[in-house]
Amino acid sequence: MKAIKSVLFVTLFLFAASAASEAQVNLKSLQKKVTTTSSTQSKTTESKTTGQAGQSTQASVTPSGNSSGKTFYVSIANGNNGNDGSKASPLKNIDKAIKISAPGDVINVAGGQYMGTLRIGFLETDKPLKIYGSWDESFTKQDIAAHPAVFQPDNESARTSRKALLKFTKDVAGTIIDHMVFDAGERNAYSPKDGIVEGVEGGRLLLPTEKPSTGNSTVGEPLLQFVSATTGGDVTIQNCVFVNGPSFALQAGHRSGKFTVKNNVFIANKMAAIEIFGTCASTGGPNTLALCGEVEIANNTILFSWSRLKDFLDMGYGVRIMTKCDYNVHHNIIGGSILSAIDHTRFNKNEWVKVDNNIFFVNKDKDMHYSPASNTRLRIDAGEFGDLDIASAKGNKNEIPKGLKVNKAYLEGYLSARYSEQVDYNPNSPANQWREIMGMNKQGTIKSQVTMFANKYPWKDALSLFGNVSGYGAQ
């Protein structure tokens, strides 16, 4: 007996933000409403807001520990790891600068593709640093569109190192990451035959447990990670691009201070684009939560957040509101999430949650998942956020952002994506009757197929998403 189960996940309904009414829109008609591109814009977006893309303003955050007050310079094109790291004699690799720097030092990184010394494929630090990328070779102008600094290890690196692209393991107070591109698209493994989309390089993302026909398996680690053991303090992630993450784009334990995530592009990442959770101790007894610190998530563009597995049933969030932190989520653009744009099901206190002035669209399973009690999961559209008993929920809208520059082929694949299973199981077959007589389990087979799952997004096209919508998303 054969039964075929097909799951079409793009039969969604969008609600146009209007004070008078909400109109349902078929997803296939959305393609004509979204401005698309398949090439990189080289024009730099200028803004008067401090720290936004295209500017060289370096925010000032006081780090913990003893800073040497030094600034190190890195250039993959003109540097050498035997140099002293000065502007006149830059280092070649970012990891070398991390190794010789003191807590709180500045590392300026010129544009180019970085993989780590001897192509190790990861960066790791136990101290707070200020890393500013995308400088020109003279270190006079910072521009992520014109000369992006890209940390992009290749698949060969996955043979020996299977770590997050950049990991902070201990002290973090005063850390700033600015104008960097983190891309795992070259390190990941993709199917050569399953999930093929015309115009998109490669097929679906292979899980770390799947062995590719050639090369090394996917490294299932985040792009940027702050482990639970980090000591706390202010952290700022700004003006960066996070693309093709196989297991979260940004995952962070936050012990104290303010964690700021502003003016970034997150695209084609798996499980969740942003997950930040409090790690301080709760001292009030059972069932109590300590407030560890603040989390501000502002002016980010978050698109195509994929599920944990290819069946589209688990994870796939733009922002996960975890416990023990005060969240202020505002002026973001969040669309194309396999489940929801925001996940508020971890029972963080409602009085610690603000969600204001965001644009949501094409999120498969509504714009927010919310659990007011155990075993309860509500699925809520942006227009209903005001009914939630959270600290603030105003100005949110569900609409297609005009002028959003997404890769056309990738968008087409996402809108048409389907997952299907074919089950072949006959409990009365001679083989299964014999198994039953022998006290063995009966058997069948399941074949699954997906038309698209976490396929590689062109990282250069991700740069085009800065400055698309005035006041919302990455500027």
C-alpha positions as CSV (number, residue, x, y, z in Angstrom):
1,M,0.0,0.0,0.0
2,K,1.4,3.3,-1.0
3,A,0.5,6.6,0.5
4,I,1.8,9.9,-0.7
5,K,2.0,12.9,1.7
6,S,2.8,16.3,0.2
7,V,3.3,19.4,2.2
8,L,3.1,22.7,0.4
9,F,4.4,25.3,2.7
10,V,3.9,28.4,0.6
11,T,0.1,28.5,0.5
12,L,0.2,31.4,2.9
13,F,-2.0,34.4,3.3
14,L,-0.7,37.9,3.8
15,F,-2.5,40.7,5.5
16,A,-2.0,44.2,4.1
17,A,-1.5,46.7,6.9
18,S,-4.5,48.9,6.8
19,A,-6.6,50.6,9.5
20,A,-9.8,49.7,7.6
21,S,-9.3,46.1,6.6
22,E,-6.9,43.2,5.9
23,A,-6.8,41.6,2.4
24,Q,-5.6,38.1,1.6
25,V,-2.9,37.8,-1.1
26,N,-1.7,34.6,-2.9
27,L,2.0,34.2,-2.5
28,K,2.7,33.5,-6.2
29,S,1.5,37.0,-7.0
30,L,4.1,38.5,-4.7
31,Q,7.0,38.1,-7.1
32,K,5.8,41.0,-9.2
33,K,5.6,43.2,-6.1
34,V,9.1,42.7,-4.8
35,T,11.9,44.5,-6.6
36,T,14.6,41.9,-7.3
37,T,18.2,41.7,-8.4
38,S,20.8,39.1,-9.1
39,S,23.8,41.3,-9.0
40,T,25.6,43.3,-6.4
41,Q,25.1,47.0,-6.0
42,S,28.3,48.8,-5.6
43,K,26.8,52.1,-4.5
44,T,27.4,52.8,-0.8
45,T,24.5,53.6,1.4
46,E,25.2,56.8,3.3
47,S,23.3,57.5,6.5
48,K,23.5,60.1,9.3
49,T,22.9,57.4,11.9
50,T,26.2,56.4,13.7
51,G,27.5,53.0,12.8
52,Q,25.4,52.3,9.7
53,A,26.7,50.6,6.6
54,G,29.0,52.7,4.4
55,Q,30.3,54.8,7.3
56,S,33.7,54.5,9.1
57,T,32.4,55.8,12.5
58,Q,33.7,53.5,15.2
59,A,31.5,53.3,18.3
60,S,33.1,53.7,21.7
61,V,32.5,50.9,24.2
62,T,34.7,50.5,27.3
63,P,36.1,47.0,27.5
64,S,36.9,45.0,30.6
65,G,40.5,44.1,31.4
66,N,43.6,46.0,30.4
67,S,43.6,47.3,26.8
68,S,47.0,48.0,25.3
69,G,45.4,50.8,23.4
70,K,46.8,49.4,20.1
71,T,45.2,49.2,16.7
72,F,46.3,46.3,14.5
73,Y,45.8,46.3,10.7
74,V,45.1,43.2,8.6
75,S,45.2,42.9,4.8
76,I,45.0,39.6,3.0
77,A,46.3,41.2,-0.2
78,N,49.2,43.2,1.2
79,G,49.9,41.8,4.7
80,N,52.3,39.4,6.2
81,N,52.0,37.6,9.5
82,G,55.6,38.4,10.2
83,N,54.8,42.1,10.2
84,D,54.1,44.2,13.3
85,G,50.5,44.9,12.4
86,S,50.9,48.6,11.9
87,K,49.1,50.5,9.1
88,A,52.4,50.5,7.2
89,S,53.1,46.8,7.8
90,P,49.8,45.0,8.2
91,L,49.3,41.4,9.2
92,K,47.9,39.0,6.7
93,N,45.3,37.1,8.8
94,I,42.6,38.1,11.3
95,D,43.5,35.2,13.6
96,K,47.1,36.4,13.9
97,A,45.8,39.8,15.0
98,I,43.5,38.2,17.5
99,K,46.4,36.2,18.9
100,I,48.8,39.1,19.5
101,S,46.2,41.7,20.7
102,A,45.2,42.6,24.2
103,P,41.6,42.9,25.6
104,G,39.9,45.9,24.1
105,D,42.3,46.4,21.2
106,V,41.1,47.4,17.8
107,I,41.6,45.2,14.7
108,N,41.0,46.9,11.3
109,V,40.5,44.5,8.4
110,A,40.9,45.5,4.8
111,G,38.5,44.0,2.1
112,G,39.2,40.6,0.8
113,Q,38.4,36.9,1.4
114,Y,39.7,35.5,4.7
115,M,39.9,31.8,5.7
116,G,42.3,32.0,8.7
117,T,46.0,31.2,8.7
118,L,46.8,28.1,6.6
119,R,43.0,28.0,5.8
120,I,42.1,26.8,9.3
121,G,38.5,27.9,8.7
122,F,37.6,29.5,12.0
123,L,38.3,32.4,14.4
124,E,38.3,32.2,18.2
125,T,39.1,34.5,21.0
126,D,38.9,34.5,24.8
127,K,39.1,38.3,25.1
128,P,37.0,41.3,24.0
129,L,38.0,42.9,20.8
130,K,36.8,45.6,18.4
131,I,36.9,44.3,14.9
132,Y,36.2,46.7,12.1
133,G,36.1,45.3,8.6
134,S,35.8,46.4,5.0
135,W,38.5,49.0,4.8
136,D,40.2,50.0,1.6
137,E,43.9,49.1,1.4
138,S,45.0,52.5,2.7
139,F,42.7,52.1,5.7
140,T,41.0,55.5,5.1
141,K,37.5,54.4,4.0
142,Q,35.2,51.7,5.3
143,D,32.7,50.4,2.8
144,I,31.1,47.0,3.0
145,A,29.7,47.3,-0.6
146,A,32.9,48.5,-2.3
147,H,35.5,46.4,-0.5
148,P,33.9,43.8,1.8
149,A,35.9,41.9,4.3
150,V,34.5,38.4,4.0
151,F,35.3,35.5,6.4
152,Q,34.5,32.6,4.1
153,P,36.3,29.3,4.7
154,D,36.3,26.6,2.0
155,N,35.0,23.1,2.3
156,E,38.5,21.6,2.6
157,S,38.8,23.4,6.0
158,A,35.9,21.2,7.3
159,R,38.1,18.2,7.2
160,T,40.1,19.2,10.3
161,S,38.2,22.1,11.9
162,R,34.5,22.0,12.7
163,K,33.8,25.1,14.6
164,A,31.8,28.3,14.5
165,L,33.2,30.9,12.0
166,L,33.9,33.3,15.0
167,K,33.6,32.2,18.6
168,F,34.0,34.2,21.8
169,T,34.8,31.8,24.7
170,K,35.3,34.0,27.8
171,D,35.6,37.8,28.3
172,V,33.4,39.9,26.0
173,A,32.8,43.2,27.6
174,G,33.3,46.0,25.1
175,T,33.3,43.7,22.0
176,I,32.3,45.3,18.7
177,I,32.0,43.5,15.4
178,D,31.4,45.9,12.5
179,H,31.4,45.8,8.7
180,M,32.2,42.1,8.4
181,V,30.6,39.5,6.1
182,F,30.4,35.9,7.5
183,D,29.5,33.3,4.9
184,A,29.5,29.5,5.3
185,G,28.3,28.9,1.8
186,E,31.6,27.7,0.6
187,R,32.2,25.4,3.6
188,N,28.8,23.8,3.6
189,A,28.0,20.7,1.6
190,Y,25.0,20.9,-0.9
191,S,23.3,18.1,-2.8
192,P,24.1,17.8,-6.5
193,K,20.7,16.4,-7.4
194,D,18.1,17.1,-4.7
195,G,16.5,20.5,-4.2
196,I,17.9,22.0,-7.4
197,V,16.6,25.5,-8.2
198,E,17.2,27.1,-11.6
199,G,19.5,30.0,-11.3
200,V,20.7,29.0,-7.8
201,E,24.1,27.4,-7.3
202,G,23.9,23.8,-6.0
203,G,21.0,22.0,-4.5
204,R,19.6,21.7,-0.9
205,L,21.9,22.0,2.1
206,L,23.1,18.6,3.3
207,L,22.9,18.0,7.1
208,P,26.1,17.3,9.0
209,T,25.1,13.7,9.2
210,E,24.8,13.4,5.4
211,K,28.0,12.4,3.6
212,P,28.4,14.3,0.3
213,S,29.6,12.4,-2.8
214,T,32.7,14.5,-2.8
215,G,34.3,16.8,-0.2
216,N,33.5,17.1,3.5
217,S,30.1,17.2,5.3
218,T,28.5,20.4,6.5
219,V,29.8,21.9,9.8
220,G,26.7,22.3,11.9
221,E,27.9,25.3,13.9
222,P,26.8,29.0,14.1
223,L,28.4,31.7,12.1
224,L,29.0,33.9,15.2
225,Q,28.8,32.3,18.7
226,F,29.2,33.6,22.3
227,V,29.2,30.5,24.4
228,S,27.3,30.3,27.7
229,A,30.5,30.7,29.7
230,T,31.2,34.2,28.6
231,T,31.5,36.6,31.5
232,G,29.2,39.3,30.3
233,G,29.3,43.0,29.5
234,D,28.3,45.2,26.5
235,V,28.5,43.7,23.1
236,T,27.7,45.4,19.7
237,I,27.2,43.6,16.4
238,Q,26.6,46.2,13.6
239,N,26.7,46.7,9.9
240,C,27.5,43.0,9.2
241,V,26.2,40.3,6.8
242,F,25.5,36.8,8.0
243,V,24.7,34.4,5.2
244,N,24.3,30.6,4.7
245,G,24.6,29.7,8.3
246,P,24.0,25.9,8.8
247,S,23.0,26.3,12.5
248,F,22.1,29.8,13.6
249,A,23.6,33.0,12.3
250,L,24.1,34.6,15.7
251,Q,23.8,32.5,18.9
252,A,24.9,34.1,22.2
253,G,24.8,33.5,25.9
254,H,24.4,36.9,27.6
255,R,25.4,37.3,31.3
256,S,25.1,41.0,31.9
257,G,25.1,44.4,30.2
258,K,23.6,45.3,26.8
259,F,23.8,43.1,23.7
260,T,23.1,45.3,20.6
261,V,22.4,43.8,17.2
262,K,21.8,46.6,14.8
263,N,21.9,47.4,11.1
264,N,22.8,43.9,9.9
265,V,21.7,41.6,7.1
266,F,20.8,38.0,7.9
267,I,19.9,35.8,5.0
268,A,19.5,32.1,4.3
269,N,20.4,30.9,7.8
270,K,19.1,27.7,9.4
271,M,17.1,27.3,12.6
272,A,17.2,31.0,13.6
273,A,18.9,34.2,12.5
274,I,19.3,35.5,16.1
275,E,19.1,33.6,19.4
276,I,20.4,35.3,22.5
277,F,19.7,33.8,25.9
278,G,20.4,35.0,29.5
279,T,23.1,33.0,31.4
280,C,23.1,34.7,34.8
281,A,22.1,32.7,37.9
282,S,18.5,32.8,39.2
283,T,18.5,33.2,43.0
284,G,14.8,33.6,43.8
285,G,14.1,29.9,44.1
286,P,12.2,27.5,41.8
287,N,10.3,28.9,38.8
288,T,11.9,32.3,39.0
289,L,13.8,34.2,36.4
290,A,16.7,36.6,36.9
291,L,17.1,39.5,34.6
292,C,20.6,39.2,33.2
293,G,20.7,42.2,30.8
294,E,19.3,44.0,27.8
295,V,19.0,42.8,24.2
296,E,18.3,45.4,21.4
297,I,17.6,44.0,17.9
298,A,17.1,47.0,15.6
299,N,17.2,47.9,11.9
300,N,18.1,44.4,10.7
301,T,17.0,42.8,7.5
302,I,16.2,39.1,8.1
303,L,15.2,36.9,5.2
304,F,14.8,33.2,4.4
305,S,15.3,31.6,7.9
306,W,15.2,27.8,7.2
307,S,14.0,25.0,9.4
308,R,16.2,22.5,11.3
309,L,15.3,19.7,8.9
310,K,14.1,19.6,5.3
311,D,10.5,18.8,6.4
312,F,9.9,22.4,7.4
313,L,8.3,21.4,10.7
314,D,10.8,22.5,13.3
315,M,12.5,25.9,13.9
316,G,13.0,28.5,11.1
317,Y,12.7,31.8,13.0
318,G,14.0,35.3,12.4
319,V,14.4,36.2,16.1
320,R,14.1,33.8,19.1
321,I,13.1,35.6,22.4
322,M,14.8,33.5,25.0
323,T,14.8,33.8,28.8
324,K,16.4,36.1,31.3
325,C,16.8,39.1,29.0
326,D,14.9,42.4,28.4
327,Y,14.3,42.5,24.6
328,N,13.7,45.5,22.5
329,V,13.0,44.4,18.9
330,H,12.3,47.3,16.6
331,H,12.5,48.7,13.0
332,N,13.4,45.3,11.5
333,I,12.3,43.7,8.3
334,I,11.6,40.0,8.8
335,G,10.3,37.9,6.0
336,G,10.5,34.4,4.5
337,S,10.7,32.5,7.8
338,I,9.8,28.9,7.5
339,L,7.9,29.1,10.8
340,S,7.6,32.6,12.2
341,A,9.4,35.9,12.3
342,I,9.6,36.0,16.1
343,D,9.4,33.0,18.5
344,H,8.2,33.9,22.0
345,T,7.5,30.5,23.3
346,R,10.3,30.1,25.9
347,F,8.3,31.7,28.7
348,N,10.4,34.8,29.1
349,K,8.5,37.5,31.1
350,N,6.1,39.5,29.0
351,E,7.1,42.7,30.8
352,W,10.6,42.2,29.4
353,V,9.5,42.1,25.8
354,K,9.0,45.0,23.4
355,V,8.2,44.5,19.7
356,D,7.6,47.8,17.9
357,N,7.6,49.2,14.4
358,N,8.7,46.1,12.5
359,I,7.7,45.0,9.0
360,F,6.7,41.3,8.6
361,F,5.9,39.4,5.4
362,V,5.7,35.9,3.9
363,N,6.4,34.1,7.2
364,K,5.0,30.6,6.8
365,D,3.3,30.1,10.1
366,K,2.3,33.6,11.1
367,D,4.5,36.5,12.3
368,M,4.9,35.3,15.9
369,H,4.7,32.1,17.9
370,Y,3.6,32.8,21.5
371,S,3.2,30.5,24.4
372,P,1.3,32.1,27.3
373,A,1.2,28.8,29.2
374,S,2.6,25.3,29.0
375,N,1.5,23.2,26.1
376,T,0.0,26.3,24.4
377,R,1.3,27.8,21.2
378,L,-0.5,30.7,19.6
379,R,0.2,31.8,16.0
380,I,-0.3,35.5,15.6
381,D,-0.2,38.0,12.8
382,A,1.5,41.4,13.2
383,G,-1.9,43.1,13.3
384,E,-2.8,41.2,16.4
385,F,0.4,42.0,18.4
386,G,-1.4,44.8,20.2
387,D,-3.6,42.1,21.9
388,L,-0.6,40.6,23.6
389,D,0.2,41.3,27.2
390,I,3.8,42.4,26.5
391,A,5.5,45.6,27.5
392,S,5.0,47.2,24.1
393,A,3.7,46.2,20.7
394,K,3.0,49.1,18.4
395,G,3.5,50.2,14.8
396,N,4.1,46.6,13.5
397,K,2.7,45.9,10.0
398,N,2.4,43.0,7.6
399,E,3.3,44.2,4.1
400,I,5.6,43.6,1.2
401,P,8.5,46.2,1.5
402,K,8.7,48.2,-1.6
403,G,12.2,48.2,-3.1
404,L,13.5,45.1,-1.4
405,K,16.3,43.8,-3.5
406,V,16.3,40.0,-3.3
407,N,17.8,37.5,-5.6
408,K,15.1,36.6,-8.1
409,A,16.0,33.0,-8.6
410,Y,16.2,32.4,-4.9
411,L,12.8,34.0,-4.3
412,E,11.2,32.0,-7.0
413,G,12.6,28.8,-5.5
414,Y,11.4,29.7,-2.0
415,L,7.9,30.6,-3.1
416,S,7.5,27.3,-4.9
417,A,9.2,25.1,-2.3
418,R,7.6,21.8,-1.4
419,Y,8.4,18.8,0.7
420,S,6.9,15.4,0.0
421,E,7.1,11.9,1.4
422,Q,6.3,8.6,-0.2
423,V,5.7,5.7,2.2
424,D,5.8,2.1,1.0
425,Y,4.5,-0.2,3.7
426,N,2.5,-3.4,3.3
427,P,1.9,-5.0,6.7
428,N,0.5,-8.2,5.0
429,S,3.4,-8.8,2.7
430,P,5.0,-12.2,3.0
431,A,8.2,-10.7,4.4
432,N,6.3,-8.8,7.1
433,Q,4.1,-11.8,8.0
434,W,7.3,-13.8,8.5
435,R,8.8,-11.0,10.7
436,E,5.6,-11.0,12.8
437,I,5.8,-14.8,13.3
438,M,9.4,-14.4,14.4
439,G,8.5,-11.6,16.8
440,M,10.3,-9.0,14.7
441,N,9.1,-5.5,13.8
442,K,7.4,-5.1,10.4
443,Q,9.2,-2.9,8.0
444,G,8.5,-0.4,5.2
445,T,10.4,2.4,3.4
446,I,10.0,6.2,3.3
447,K,11.4,8.3,0.4
448,S,11.4,12.0,0.9
449,Q,12.1,14.9,-1.5
450,V,12.3,18.6,-1.2
451,T,12.4,21.2,-4.0
452,M,14.4,23.7,-1.9
453,F,16.0,23.7,1.5
454,A,18.6,26.2,2.8
455,N,20.2,26.5,-0.7
456,K,23.2,28.7,-1.0
457,Y,22.4,32.4,-1.3
458,P,24.9,34.5,-3.3
459,W,26.7,36.5,-0.6
460,K,27.4,39.4,-3.0
461,D,23.7,39.8,-3.5
462,A,23.2,40.1,0.2
463,L,25.1,43.3,0.2
464,S,22.4,44.8,-2.0
465,L,19.9,44.6,0.9
466,F,21.4,47.6,2.8
467,G,19.4,50.8,2.4
468,N,16.3,49.3,0.7
469,V,13.6,50.7,2.9
470,S,14.0,54.0,4.6
471,G,13.8,53.6,8.4
472,Y,13.3,49.9,8.4
473,G,15.8,47.1,8.1
474,A,19.5,47.5,7.4
475,Q,20.3,51.1,6.3
